[in-house]
Amino acid sequence: MQAQGVATAQVEVKVRIEDILNRMERYRPELDEDLLRHAYVFAANRHQGQIRRSGEPYLTHPLTVAWILADMELDEETVAAGLLHDLLEDTETTAEEIEVEFGPEIERLVTALTKMADFESSYSSREATEAENFRRLLLASVDDLRVILIKLADRLHNMRTLVFLRRDRQIAIARETLDIFAPIANRLGIGSIKVEMEDLCFRYLHPKEAEKLDHEIEDRKEAADRWFAEIHGVLGGLLEENGIEGSIHGRIKHLYSIFEKLKRQGVDVANVFDFLAFRIIVSTVADCYAALGLIHQQWPPVPGRLKDHIAIPKPNAYQSLHTTVIGPEGHPFEIQIRTDEMNKIAEYGIAAHWSYKERGSHAPAEDSRVAWLRALLDNSEGSSPREFIDSLKVDLYPDEVYSFTPRGDVFSFPNGATVLDFAYRVHTQVGHTCVGGRINGRWVPLKTEIVNGDIVEITTSKKQRPHHDWLSIVGTNRARSKIRAWLKREEKARAVEVGRKLVDRELRKLGTSLRSASGSDELAGVIRAGGYPNEDDLIAAIGFGKIPVATLTTVFRKDGEAPAEEEDLTRKKKPAPASKNDHALEVSGDADFLVYMAKCCKPLPGEEIVGFVTRGKGVAVHSRSCPNVRNLLYHPEREIEVQWAPTAPATRAPTSQVDVDMSFNDSSGILASISQAISTEGSDILSCRLRTDPNDTGFAAMTIVVRDKAQLTRILSRLQDLKGMLRVERRGQTGASP
Ligand code: MN
């Protein structure tokens, strides 16, 4: 019952090849013993003389990894690859040798597990290389999930023996394991590995808290044991009287889950009964529900704590009934009820697929757990290593929110997902055109978070299209990648348009036009020379400002014509920097940039600002607090320092447009007060949209004209003070970081 401790690392029983073979014979009667003995002898020879940091022969590591895999009842190839997994990296052995000795299947597994030492890094940092290696590992795992299973076993043994490493390495490895490997084990449904990894990581990352919890549990162990016995007796009686066959297991929840629970609920550790749980394993689904009914008659259930993961399995295929009841002396405790098969899936997850199968068969591709991995990789296509790891971390959080379509289909989401995520889950096009929706019949905006049990209905409009700030609204990678892809396509379409105009204008100077040049041999030559797939891509490159327009037009120049026309054409398309809404701004180091105000946040003079170099369009200036800035910071290399010019132009007080959203109790007269408040401060309303919902709450979206931040602040506070005003907000500034 006691959780496994770090201390067990030193006393771990040595695994022998005979143990592995005996264990495997229990589930594979026609075991290919020769293959495994051969792998064992081969690995023993090659690792000869190598020592682990623990002082043990190196071979103990691959042997234990193979043992963990055998315990998950995996096939010969997987266990053999476990024995051989470190050969390519740590010995002189080559992939060809492994192929000759053990065949191509095992060679592929071992190669996929070997770090890409020869990987030519186009990124300077170690982090980026690791991210890339990791992506390759996952890619290989999509083809053959056994790769990630072996990697998990490898990491599990390394965690068990972490005590021998330096403290800083311990922390780094434990962190990575807790952030990435334990959640992967969870997503693949391998509860046994997830739980052990979490507890080990917890002990290294929070040694004091772990020790304290150990003591507190130990102190209450006697009371807990008495209590276990009592409940066990009652449960056993209940099942027997009603003719249900099953086994009952009492346990202390694993340490890390107790820690998380304490953190989440602020529960007092004194109440150890919160940490006790029972599991009942029966033979049929009908028995699960029958047992649940009996338990609820015996002890009252805590409302809201019944979870039917049999009817609605978790995304990792986990199935079980969970309930919390008020037990003797008023102590609440949790009971899980499941069948044998469900229990096996809960412990071994996707690995359970291999258990009853013929050699060499893989997990079915339609398995939701494989689908998850594939979707993760699809969605990360084209992202930077940093983005990849970030999105991986997001995706690894177990889906915890279950919501429904009006037809009753179930969609699960990570916490924090919004109506917009839901729309993208329904269909990409529904996402692109989503304007909001109804949750349980009430109208809600796009950014509304979904909570458990919500029935969500999406509203679309043909006029709607994705916006940049949507990236900060969505909580799923799927939605984010769809929005990004759309924005990219849109950007390119715009670049093609700009490029066409530029090219056509220059060609006309040379007595031809884009229309007549299109499809010509000369143009085809330029496209080929630049390696562009087609004409549009070449034109887009010009529109983005990646290459000068002359790259294309030169070939149409008649011989002898002076290249005098070939001035910097990109400069020509720049409008005068002082367009009427743009205040005097300075870009540090280069006065020649085309600067414009970002439309999303329209920063005001005096506000903290930051510039981003856009592709071919100059420098976009955002307010520091603009939510889009956080998305743009994915590319910190594009950031550029900008500041307000010290002296504002004297001739005319420049103005900016600011969007303000308000909600208020819709009483007569409030609109008049709003408009008066704005004009009192010397500002004007440029446009205003109004809406009233059935509860008589009014909403106004206004665009007003202001001179500077101080004036805006005065206006906002005047509006806020109006009688009946509920909320005043400058658009584009919600959720901004402080
Ligand atoms: Mn290893």
Boltz pocket constraint, residues with backbone or C-beta under 6 A from the ligand:
constraints:
  - pocket:
      binder: B
      contacts: [[A, 61], [A, 85], [A, 86], [A, 154]]
      max_distance: 6.0
